[in-house]
Amino acid sequence: MKDYLMRIVVYGFLAFPVWAEDTAKVVGQSEPVVATVDDDVILPCTLRTIVRTINAVEEAVVWQRPDLKPKEVHFYRSRDDYNDDQNNNYRGRTSLFKEELKNGNISLKLTGVKLSDDGIYICFIPTLKSLNQKASVQLSVGAASKPQITVFGVDPMGVILKCEAGGLMYGPEMTWLNSDGNILPDGPTETETDSDGRYTVRGHVTIQKTDNNKFTCRVQQHQINHKMETEIHVPDQMFSEPWSYWSQSYWWAWLIGGLTGGACGIYWGLPLYGYIRYKINEWIRKKRNRDTTDDEDSPMSGVEDGNKEAVQTGS
Ligand SMILES: *[C@@H]1O[C@H](CO)[C@@H](O)[C@H](O)[C@H]1NC(C)=O
């Protein structure tokens, strides 16, 4: 009897690790998945034991957002998707990797990420008789958009580029790089927060011509280890040669404006000048004639003559 009990205990003890190792469970990911709006992401989840993966083709696989109503994000069973009860926000954007299910890969693919996708997702095998039939994955939508680069202006020092990124979840840092990956000296960056507490970052850099004129704006959120980059190719013609400075449109506007003004001035001014000269000469000639002939026709000349006499008598 004692022997018998002993045997149960010993075998049980030996068997426990085997049983534990062979217990199926759903495994998510403790690190959040970080995405930018418009990204396609994979939320990883696996059906497995400690030592091997388990075929999930015949299982029911459920993805949920417990904080939403309805909470259904994706539903699969009997080898097919059933998304009638799916939350409208996820309509047409979710899928499983059907070829991977046999390897226990029940990861969810989510396309066209939106800010509202930010949250905790549960992957769930309801048919699994285990405490570990559920696991969670966090999706962190770290940024509303990739950095946008624009050409801000041209000056004798080079081309000025501007970079902006918005909707950032954590305090961002902006750096500019050339195509060799070297950091370029840039101006001060401004960071502001909107009412949702998300950051917008903005910065400028003045660049000189390089072999390929490719420049990168990098925005990092160190807290979540998130990095976004956008590259711009600046056309050769934009660089100075001081000529490119003068090729800017406003210089041309001044020049053309000036020339046109000058031409108009000459066109209208010369005849007018001639006309005025003619009138003055005519007046002088008339006046001379009047002085010599003492013409009394005009009352003006009468006044003049009277004044002249007054001056003469006064002296
Ligand atoms: C599942 O399969 C997809 C597609 O092949 C792959 O990208 C992903 O890394 C896999 N995930 C896991 C957890 O195995």
The ligand as a MOL file (V3000), in Angstrom:
LIG
                    3D

  0  0  0     0  0            999 V3000
M  V30 BEGIN CTAB
M  V30 COUNTS 14 14 0 0 0
M  V30 BEGIN ATOM
M  V30 1 C 2.8910 35.1060 -38.2020 0
M  V30 2 O 2.9700 35.1110 -39.6130 0
M  V30 3 C 3.2640 36.3460 -40.2020 0
M  V30 4 C 3.1950 36.1840 -41.7190 0
M  V30 5 O 4.0600 35.2290 -42.1760 0
M  V30 6 C 4.6220 36.8170 -39.7190 0
M  V30 7 O 4.9310 38.0440 -40.2840 0
M  V30 8 C 4.6080 36.9140 -38.2110 0
M  V30 9 O 5.8800 37.2820 -37.7300 0
M  V30 10 C 4.1750 35.6010 -37.5890 0
M  V30 11 N 4.0100 35.8390 -36.1650 0
M  V30 12 C 4.3360 34.9490 -35.2440 0
M  V30 13 C 4.0650 35.3490 -33.8350 0
M  V30 14 O 4.8240 33.8860 -35.5260 0
M  V30 END ATOM
M  V30 BEGIN BOND
M  V30 1 1 1 2
M  V30 2 1 1 10
M  V30 3 1 2 3
M  V30 4 1 3 4
M  V30 5 1 3 6
M  V30 6 1 4 5
M  V30 7 1 6 7
M  V30 8 1 6 8
M  V30 9 1 8 9
M  V30 10 1 8 10
M  V30 11 1 10 11
M  V30 12 1 11 12
M  V30 13 1 12 13
M  V30 14 2 12 14
M  V30 END BOND
M  V30 END CTAB
M  END
